[in-house]
Amino acid sequence: MTFKHRRPALLIALAVLVAGCSAPPPTTSAGTSTLRYVAAGSPAAASNDPHGGLANESDALRFSLVYDVLTVPGDDGTARPRLATSWEPDRTLTRWTFRLRRDATFTDGRPVRAADVLYSLRRIERKAAENYGRLASFDTQASTAPDDHTVVLVSRTPTALAPEALESVTFVVPEGSEDFGRPVPGSGPYRMARGDGRSAVLTRNPTWWGPRPSLDGVEIRAVADPQARAAAVTSGQADVAGSVSPAAARSAGTGVRVVRRTAVTEYPFVMRLDREPFDDPRVREAFKLAADRQALVDTVFLGYGKVANDLPTPYDASYPEDLAQRPRDVARAKELLAAAGHADGLEVTLRTTTSYPGMDSAAALYARQLADIGVTATVRNEPPDTYFTNVWSKADFYTGYFGGIPFTDVARVALLSTSPTNETAWKRPAWDKAFAEALAVRDDADRNGRLGALQKQLWKDGGYVVWGLGEGLDLTSPAVHGLPTGPGFQRFLLDGVRLGEAG
């Protein structure tokens, strides 16, 4: 029996993309079908450890091809089987039994066992400080592997969403693996042939349990600059450029294709509730009312996006659909600032960066909009290579990033009092308690209603100005077919991609 429910199954937001130089593109062997993919990422920040922080999209892509995961996002909003074939909770929703595939093997010939899965989950939990508490919901030490194809996973509190919490990032490695300086065997559709996190060459894994991929191989290159990624495709040096800018998509010529992915990209303006002036809810409300959302969407996303309403996950099944759109109201914003003691004006510093296309232009335009309510916002453009370590979750007021994280993961990572990166200092014990109670509800509609009510509280008093959602944009050569268009981790599942004639 498989326990199912519905909600958007999206990958936790990939943390940071930082600037850097890139190596020349690897060559493609004659007569083979090899996809050349330039992915967002800094060569300097490349990692070989799948259980640490996913600093680069290029790393996430490579890991998703080399290693198996327990579950993956499904198009219908349910977790779908991958290495795990089925799952079932006990009556308390604190012990989940996962059945594993019996035909999965690592590339060195060893079978994938429950002991390997449990070892990998424990290692992920142990590295929580690096991976933003990716598995904080589970007690992996209390979990067991009663036989080679069964894992009994214990959650710290009752949860109906265990399969979703394991989606996408539960990369499985052989038990005892610690040295990732050289390739560690995986059981995914491809295997490392040569290279590293900067420029990797993968070849098809002939022993993979799934349908035989069409591609003979995939070459992945980490390129930080989105314009450079786009140029790699337009010049014929690559087949796919991941996460290009809206400007590059608009100016793409007839020799390339634009692949539009689900609109989930956000650059929210983040205010810390525990610091002046944002500790006053009237100031936070004024800053939200100052935003001309349509102007921001038009300027930053150039038509590849839509207006949002100050909640980080409007695509989630738990989003409160009856929530009225917050308008721009300059007069009301001025009244609120005056009531908060800022009738003569207010000066703030808004930090931003160029890690993702449009983060800097969004901040510059919002600063001009804030001027209309009497706020002088000085925009400070910070270096992208240190932004997500020195500014993100630390500064009083800055431009953030979300890339498709579901509401339950936003809560775990950034909203609970115990969250490892509570970037807005949203700490409400009663809210925490209600969130835990909602996760323990089996009925989808009831659970989503409760989570929606929690989001309404966040909309009213929280520290996010979420002004818009941008589509993910990739450029490809005309020969690329079947590139995934789903959000988050779904776009890294290249099993069905093929190279063929343009058409």
N, C-alpha and C positions, 0 to 999 in steps of 0.2 A: 504494500500500500504506500502511495506517495501523498504526503500532505501538501495541498496546494492552496494558493491564494493569489490575489492580483495586486500589483502596484508596479510602477515603472522600475525596471531593473537596470540600473545604470552604474557605471563605475564611479567609485569615489574619485573626486576631483584630483587629477594628477598635479602634484604640488607646484613645481616651478620649471620654467624654461629660461635658461640663462644664456647670455651672449658669449660668442667665442668663434674661433676660426675652424675651418673644416679641411679635411684632407681631400686630395683629388678623388673623383669617383672610382670605385673598383670596376674592373673590366668584366664584361660578360663573355663567358666561353661560347665559342661558335657552336651553333646547332642545339643549344639548350634553351629552355624556356625559363628564364630567370628574371624576376621582377626587381627592378632597381627602385628603391624607395628611400627618398630623403625625408626624414622625420624630424619634428621639432625637438631640439635638445642641444645642449652644449657639450662638445667633446670633453671639456675640462671637468664637467660634472658627471660624466658617464660612470655607470656602476655595473658590476657583474653579479651583485648579490640580489636575488629576486625577493628577499625577505626584508630589505631595508626600505628606505624612502624611494618612491618612484619619482626621481628628480627630473627625468626626461621622458617625453613620449617615445623617443627612440628606444629607450630601455624597456618600457612597457610593451612595445611592439615585439621586441626581440624575445622577452621572457614569455609572452603569450604564444609564440611559435615554438619555443624550445621545451617549455614545461607544461604539463597538464594542470588543470584546476578542477576543483570539485564540482562547481556549478557555474553556469554562464547565464547572462541575461537572455530572456526569451522575448520575442516580438509581442507576445500577448501580456507581458507584465509579470509572468511567473518565472521562477528560477527553473532552468532547464538542466537536465543531466549532462555531465561531461565525464569526469573520472568517477563520480558518484552516479549510480544508476537509479537509486531510489532513496527515500528517507521517510522516517516516521517518528513522531514525538511520543513521549509517554503522556499520561493524563495530566501531569503537572506542567508540561511544556518546558521542562528544564533538562531533560535527557533525550537527545535525538540520536536515533540509530541510522547511520548511513551505510548503505551497501555499495561496494566498489566493483568496478569492472574486473573480470577475471582474465581478460586477454591483454591487459596493458603491461608493457615491458619498458624498461629503460634502454637507452641506446647501447649500453654495454652488455645487454642480454639478460640482466636480472629482472625478475618479475616485480611489478609495483605492488607492495604489500601495505596492509593497514598500518604496520609499524612505520613505514616511510611517511605515510600521510600524517600520522600523529606526531612524528618527529618534526615534520615541516611546520605543522600548526604550532607546536610548542616553541619552535625557533622564531616564528613570526611574533608570537606573544612576547617572547623574551626581548625582542628588538623593538618593543613598542615605542620607545623614545625616538626611534628613527622613522617609524612608519605611522606616526600619529595614532597609535593605539588601534591598529587595524582590526585586532581580534579582542578588543577589551570586553566584549560581551560574554566571552567564554572562559571557563576555567580548564585550560588544557591539561594541567597537572592532574586534575580529578577525572579527566577523560581516559578512555581505555580502548584497546584494540583486542577484543576477545578472540578474534581469529584473523587470518590473513586478508579477509575481504570485508571486514566489518569494523567500523569506528563508532563508538558511543561517545558523543560529544556532549559535555555538560555546560549549560549556560548559567551564568551567575544569577540571573533572574529569569522568570518565565518569559518566553518569547515565541511568538508564532511565526517569526521571520528568520529563523536560523538559516534556511537554505539561501536566502537573499544576502544575509550577512557574510556568507562564504563565497559569494559570486566573484569571479574574475581574478582575485588577487591571492588565492590560496595555492600558490605555485608549489608543486610537490617535487622534492629532491630525494635522493637515496638517504636512508638513515645514516647519520654520522657525518654528513657533508658539512664542512666548515670552511675549507679553503676554496674560495671562488675566484682566485687569481687566474686559474685556468678553467676551461669549460667543465662543468659538472654535468653528468648524464641527465637527460630529461626523458620524458615519455610523450612529448608533443609531436605535432606533424612534421617538424623540421629539426635538424640537428646542427650544431655549430661545426663549420668546416675550418674556418680560420677567422682571424681578426679579433676585435674586442668591442667595447661599448662605443667607440668612436666610429668604427667602420667594420661591420661584421658581414660575413658571407655564410649563409645557411643553405643546406641542401636537404632535399626531401628525406624524411625518415622512413625507410622501407618497412620497418616493423611497427609503424603506428597502427593502432587498433581501428582508426576511423577510415572513411572512404579515402582512396588515394587522391591527394591533391593534384591539380592539373599542372601546377608549376614545378619545375625541377629544383628551383631554388629561389631564395630571396636575398638580395643584398640591401643592407640597411646602413644608412649614413646619417649621423647626427649633425644637423645644421641648425644653428640658432636663429639666424636671420630669416624671417618669412619671405622677404623679397628674394633672397638667395635661393631658397627652396623653390620658389616659383620659377626662377630663371633656369634652374637645373632641368626642369621639364620643357620649358619653351626652347631651350638650346639643344635638347635631345640627349642630355647627359643622364637623365633619370626618367622613369616611367610614371612615378607618383610623387607628388609633393604634398605632404600632409600639413594641415592647418596653415593655409596661406591667408593673407589679408584680404578683406573685401575689395580693396583697390586692385589687387592682383587678379582677383576673380573677374572684376568688371572689365579689366583691360586685356583679359585673355583673348588671344587671337583664335582664328578658325582651326589652327593646328593642334589645339589642346581642348580637353573637356573640363568642365567644372562640375564636381560632385558635391552636392549640397546635402549636409547632414542635419539631423534634427536640431532645432534651435534650443540650445541649453547653455551656451557660453555667456557668462555674466562677468561684468566688472563693477561690482557693487562698491559704493563708498561706505567705508566702515568707520563707525564712531564707537569709542570705548565709553561704556556707561559708568566706569569708576573714576573718570578724570574730567576736570573742567574743560570746556563748558558743557560737555555732553552728559554729565551726571544729572542735568536738569532735563526732564522729559519734554519740556516746552521747547528747548533748543533743538532736540532731536526731531520733534514734530515740524518745527520751522524749516529745518534743513530738508526734510522730506517734501514739504510743500513747495520748496524753491525749485525743485527739479522740473525742467521742461523735458519730459521723457521722450516725446516724439522727436524733438530736435536732437536729443542725444542719439536716439536710434538712427535717425536719418544721417547724422554726421559721422557716427562711428561705424555703423554697420552697413551703410550705403545701400539700404534696401534688402539686405540679407538678415533681417531680424524683426522683432516686434516689441511693443511696450510691455513692461513688467510692473509689478505692484508691491514692491518692497518686501517680498518673500522670496527666499533663495530657490525654492523648488516648485514653481507653478506648473510644471509638467508632471508632478507626482499625483498619484491617484488620491492621496489624502488632502490635496490642496482644496481649501474652502471656496467652492465655486460661487457662493453667494456673497463673497466679499466685494464691496464696491471699490472701483478704481479710485485711488487717491489722486485728486487733480492737482494742477499747479494753482496755488493761491497766494500770490505775493502779499496782498493786503493782510490776510490772516497770519502769514508767516511773520510779518513785521509786528503785528500785535503780540504774538507769542514771544518774540525776542524782547520786546519792550517789557512785557510782564515778567520776564526772566532777568530784568535788570540791564538789558543791552540796547536801550532806546537810542543811544549815541553810536551804536555800531559795535562790531565784534571782529576781532582779527584771529585767524586760524592759519595753520599750515597744512596743506593737503599734499601728501606724498604720493608719488606715482612712479611708474617705470615704463620700459618698452619691452618687457618680457613677452607680452602677447600683443598682437596688432591692435592698436586703438586705445590701449590703456592710458597713454599720455594725452591723446587728443580728447578723450572723455573727461579727464581731470581738468584740462584747460577750459573746455566749454562749460563744465559745471561751475568752475570758479567764476566765470562771467555771469552765470545765472544766480549764483549766491550774491553777487554784487547788487542785484536788483532788490534784495531784502535787507541791504545794509551790512553785509558780511564781506570783509576783505580777506579773501583766501589766496595765500601765496602758494603757488604750485612748485613743489620741489621734486625734480626728476632725479630719482635715485638710480645708481648703477644696477643693471639687471642681475649681475652675478652675486650680489649680496642682498637683494631686495627681500627675498623670501626667508632670509636668515636674520636680517637686521631690522626690517620694517614690518613685515607681515606678522600679525598677532601681537605686535609690540607697540607700534606707534598709536598716537591718540586718534588720528584721522588719516586715512589712506585709501588707495584704490586696491580692492581685493580681486579675487578670481575664484569662480566656480566653473567647472566644466562638465556637469552632468551628475552631480552627487545627489542621491535620493534624500528625502527629508530625514529618514531615520538615521542615516549616516551623518548628515549635517548636525543633527542633535548630539550624536555620540561624540563627534570630533570637536564641535564648536559651541554647543549650547548648554550641555549639562554642567552643573557646578563642578563636576569632577573631570570635565573634558580636558584633554591634554593641550589643546590649542583653542581656548575659549577667547576668541579674538575680540569679541565685544564686551567681555566680562558680564555676560548674561547669566546671572546666578540667582535662581529662584527655586528654593527647595520644594515648594508646592508644585511647581512646574515639572521638576525632576520626577516627583512621585507620580504625577498624572501621566507622564511619558512612560514610565515603567509599567503602570497599570494598563495603558493602552496596548503595549506590546504583548501583554498576556491575553489579549482578547482574540479568540479564534475566528470570529465572524468578521469578514472583510469590511462590510459596510459599517459595522459598529466601530471597529478599530480605526478605520479611516475618518469617521466622524469625530472620534476623540482626538486624533492627531490634527485634524483640521481646526478644532477648537484651540489647541495649543498654538497653532500657527496664527490664529487671530490675535492671541495675546502678544505674540512676537511682532505682528504687524502694527499693533497699537503702541507698544513701548520699546521695541527692539532698536538695535543700533545699525541696521542695514538700510541704505538707500539703494534698492535694486530697481534700476530704471529701465532695463531692457534685456532681451535675450537675443543673442546672435547665433546664426547658423554656423556650424562647422563647415569649412570649405577646403576641399582638396582639388588639386589640379592633376590631371592624368594625360598621358598620350592616348590617341584614339585606339591604340591596340589593347588597352586595359579594359577588361570586362568583369562585372560582378563585384566591384569594390563595395564593401559594406557601407550603408548609409545610416546605420543606427548610431546612437550617441554612446559616449564613453567607451567601455571595453569592447563593445560589439564591433567597433570599426577596426579592431586589431585581429579579428577572426578572418584570416585570409584563405581559409580552406577552399572556398569556392571561387577564388579569383583565377582568371586565366588570361593569357596573352594570345591574341589572334589578329585577324585582319580588322582594319578599321571599319566601322559601320554602325 
